[in-house]
Amino acid sequence: MLKTRVITALILLAILLPILYFDFFPAFAMAVLVFFAASAWECFRLFKSPRPAVWAVLWTLAFAVILFYSGMPSVRSLYMLCVALWVIRFVPGLRVGLPPFEAFANRLLNGSYMVAILGCFVAIVDLFHRAPLYLLSVMAVVWVADIGAYFAGKGFGRHKLAPGISPGKSWEGAVGGWLAVLVISAAVAMSVGLGETFQYRLFERWGWLGFVAVLTVMAAASVVGDLFESQLKRRAGMKDSSNLLPGHGGVLDRIDALIPVLPLAALIDLWLAAP
């Protein structure tokens, strides 16, 4: 299993790192489209929608129009909608549960989650246009939170965070991930050789108080994104969203924590850029 995970990760890195390093947008856009199509297909499967491949193609075509033909229109409203969906619908859903598959509410939730996924991928493209390093600095917040939570949970986890959804997660792990985000992000913000990063820009404009507040919300959002997808998989009786990434599960399994974080970060970046 570990060997398969490592091989898959190396293949993905061999594809994505050169694209990011050379800042070649056409190749980046095609890679993003492929991952979006896979995410859409997995999403419709999780909601037990009929003809998930057909719906995935339709959403991918719509995303392609946004990506290639509209010149990335103003996306502030989309980001705000995504944040609102998480606050109003998805976070409360962790407590109240999900509707049955045959209910109309399930189709509404399916569409809402697809909007959130779309917002995530639009934010990826938006932040890439600023700079590949800037995009990576935002995504690193989620990766650090995940890694920090894993090790803190392994070492100190005693109190379950959401036992009915994801029994392996603990409050100690979540706090450990949050602290790791603050420490690593502070080091990034203070590094003079990295160039402009989200962490540096955040500290420069809003100081330490804004820095800690924003990163705290982002770390919490990453946990919520992970839990919500776990809730969807548990309801569908699926261990992974798919087996498209051998050893890792599906694409949604890899980006679930990014789905609420990236639109939020992109929205904050627009506020940071305001005079």
C-alpha positions in Angstrom: 0.0 0.0 0.0 2.8 2.4 1.0 4.7 1.6 -2.2 1.6 2.3 -4.3 1.0 5.6 -2.5 4.6 6.7 -3.1 4.6 5.8 -6.8 1.3 7.7 -7.4 2.6 10.7 -5.5 5.9 10.7 -7.5 4.0 10.5 -10.8 1.7 13.4 -9.8 4.7 15.5 -8.7 6.6 14.7 -12.0 3.6 16.1 -13.9 2.6 19.1 -11.7 6.0 20.5 -10.5 7.4 21.3 -14.0 4.1 23.0 -14.9 4.3 25.2 -11.8 8.0 25.8 -12.1 7.8 27.0 -15.7 4.5 28.9 -15.1 3.0 27.5 -18.3 -0.7 28.3 -18.1 -2.1 26.1 -21.0 -0.6 23.0 -19.4 -1.8 24.1 -16.0 -5.3 24.7 -17.2 -5.5 21.3 -18.8 -4.3 19.6 -15.6 -6.9 21.6 -13.6 -9.7 20.6 -16.0 -8.8 16.9 -15.7 -8.8 17.1 -11.9 -12.0 19.1 -11.9 -13.7 16.5 -14.1 -12.6 13.7 -11.8 -13.8 15.6 -8.8 -17.2 16.3 -10.4 -17.6 12.6 -11.3 -16.8 11.5 -7.8 -19.1 14.1 -6.3 -22.1 12.9 -8.3 -21.3 9.3 -7.3 -21.2 10.2 -3.6 -24.7 11.7 -4.0 -25.9 8.6 -5.9 -26.9 10.8 -8.8 -27.9 9.0 -12.1 -25.4 9.2 -14.9 -22.6 10.8 -12.9 -20.3 10.8 -15.9 -22.8 12.9 -18.0 -23.2 15.5 -15.2 -19.4 15.6 -14.7 -18.9 16.4 -18.4 -21.5 19.1 -18.4 -20.0 20.8 -15.3 -16.5 20.4 -16.8 -17.6 22.1 -20.1 -19.0 25.0 -18.0 -15.8 25.3 -16.1 -13.8 25.2 -19.4 -15.9 28.1 -20.7 -15.1 30.1 -17.6 -11.4 29.1 -17.9 -10.7 29.7 -21.6 -13.4 31.9 -23.1 -14.5 34.3 -20.4 -11.1 35.6 -19.4 -11.9 34.7 -15.7 -14.6 37.3 -14.9 -15.0 38.9 -11.6 -15.1 36.0 -9.1 -15.7 37.8 -5.9 -19.4 36.9 -5.9 -18.6 33.2 -6.5 -16.1 33.2 -3.6 -18.7 34.9 -1.3 -21.3 32.4 -2.3 -18.9 29.5 -1.5 -18.1 30.9 1.9 -21.8 31.4 2.6 -22.7 27.8 1.5 -20.1 26.5 4.0 -21.4 28.7 6.9 -25.1 28.3 6.2 -25.4 24.7 4.9 -22.4 22.5 5.1 -21.1 23.2 8.6 -24.6 22.8 10.1 -24.9 19.6 8.1 -22.2 18.0 10.2 -24.5 18.2 13.2 -28.0 17.7 11.7 -26.9 15.1 9.2 -27.6 14.7 5.5 -30.9 14.2 3.7 -31.8 10.7 2.2 -30.7 10.0 -1.3 -34.2 10.0 -2.8 -35.1 13.5 -1.3 -35.1 16.7 -3.4 -32.9 18.2 -0.7 -30.2 15.7 -1.7 -30.2 17.1 -5.2 -30.0 20.6 -3.9 -27.1 19.7 -1.6 -25.4 17.9 -4.6 -25.6 21.1 -6.7 -24.5 23.2 -3.8 -21.4 21.1 -3.2 -20.6 21.2 -6.9 -20.7 25.0 -6.7 -18.2 24.8 -3.8 -16.0 22.5 -5.9 -16.2 24.9 -8.8 -15.3 27.8 -6.5 -12.3 25.8 -5.3 -10.9 25.2 -8.8 -11.6 28.8 -9.9 -9.6 30.0 -6.9 -6.8 27.6 -7.9 -6.6 29.3 -11.3 -7.1 32.8 -9.8 -4.2 32.3 -7.4 -2.0 30.7 -10.0 -2.4 33.9 -12.1 -0.9 35.8 -9.2 2.1 33.4 -9.1 2.5 29.6 -8.8 4.4 30.2 -5.5 1.5 32.3 -4.2 -0.9 29.4 -4.9 1.4 26.9 -3.2 1.7 29.1 -0.1 -2.1 29.0 0.3 -2.4 25.3 -0.3 0.5 24.7 2.1 -1.7 26.0 4.9 -4.0 23.0 4.4 -1.1 20.6 4.0 0.6 21.7 7.2 -2.7 21.6 9.1 -3.3 18.0 7.9 0.2 16.8 8.7 0.3 18.6 12.1 -3.1 17.1 13.0 -2.0 13.6 12.0 1.1 13.7 14.2 -0.5 15.5 17.1 -3.5 13.1 17.0 -1.2 10.1 17.0 0.8 11.4 19.9 -1.8 13.1 22.1 -5.3 12.3 20.7 -7.7 11.4 23.5 -10.9 13.3 22.7 -12.8 12.5 19.5 -13.6 15.4 17.3 -16.5 13.9 15.4 -16.8 10.2 16.3 -19.9 9.6 14.2 -18.2 11.0 11.1 -14.5 10.3 11.3 -13.5 8.3 14.4 -9.8 8.9 13.8 -9.9 12.6 14.3 -9.3 14.2 17.7 -9.5 17.7 19.2 -5.9 17.4 20.1 -5.0 16.7 16.5 -7.0 19.7 15.3 -5.3 21.9 17.8 -1.9 20.5 16.8 -2.6 21.2 13.2 -3.7 24.8 14.0 -0.5 25.4 16.0 1.6 23.9 13.2 -0.1 26.3 10.7 0.7 29.3 12.9 4.4 28.4 13.5 5.2 27.4 9.9 3.2 30.4 8.4 5.0 32.8 10.7 8.4 31.3 9.5 7.2 31.8 5.9 6.0 35.3 6.5 9.4 36.2 8.0 11.5 34.6 5.3 13.1 37.2 3.0 14.2 34.7 0.3 10.8 33.2 -0.6 9.4 36.1 -2.4 5.7 37.2 -2.0 3.6 34.6 -0.3 0.0 34.7 1.1 1.5 34.6 4.6 3.8 37.5 4.0 1.1 39.6 2.4 -1.4 38.8 5.2 1.1 39.9 7.8 2.2 43.0 5.9 -1.4 44.3 5.5 -3.1 43.1 8.7 -0.4 42.5 11.2 -0.1 39.7 13.7 -3.7 39.9 14.9 -5.1 39.6 11.4 -2.5 37.0 10.6 -3.5 34.7 13.5 -7.3 35.3 13.0 -7.3 34.5 9.3 -5.0 31.4 9.6 -7.1 30.1 12.5 -10.3 30.3 10.3 -8.5 28.7 7.4 -7.2 25.8 9.6 -10.7 25.3 11.0 -12.2 25.4 7.5 -9.8 22.7 6.3 -11.0 20.4 9.1 -14.6 21.1 8.2 -13.9 20.3 4.5 -12.4 17.0 5.5 -15.2 16.1 7.8 -17.9 17.0 5.3 -16.5 14.7 2.6 -16.1 12.0 5.2 -19.8 12.4 6.1 -20.7 12.1 2.4 -18.6 8.9 2.0 -20.1 7.4 5.2 -23.6 8.0 4.0 -22.8 6.5 0.6 -21.1 3.5 2.2 -17.8 4.3 0.4 -14.3 4.1 1.9 -12.9 6.4 -0.8 -14.5 8.8 -3.3 -13.0 6.6 -6.0 -9.8 4.6 -6.8 -8.5 7.0 -9.5 -5.4 7.7 -7.5 -4.0 4.3 -6.5 -3.0 4.2 -2.8 -4.7 7.6 -2.2 -8.3 7.0 -3.1 -10.0 9.6 -5.2 -9.3 13.2 -6.2 -11.9 14.5 -3.7 -10.1 12.5 -0.9 -7.0 14.6 -1.7 -8.7 18.0 -2.1 -11.6 17.8 0.4 -9.9 20.2 2.9 -9.0 22.6 0.1 -12.6 23.0 -1.1 -13.7 25.5 1.7 -10.2 27.0 2.1 -9.2 28.1 -1.3 -12.3 30.3 -2.1 -12.0 31.8 1.3 -8.3 32.5 0.8 -8.9 34.0 -2.7 -11.6 36.3 -1.3 -9.2 37.4 1.5 -6.5 38.0 -1.1 -8.9 40.4 -3.0 -9.4 42.3 0.3 -5.7 42.4 0.8 -5.2 43.9 -2.7 -7.8 46.6 -2.0 -6.2 50.0 -1.5 
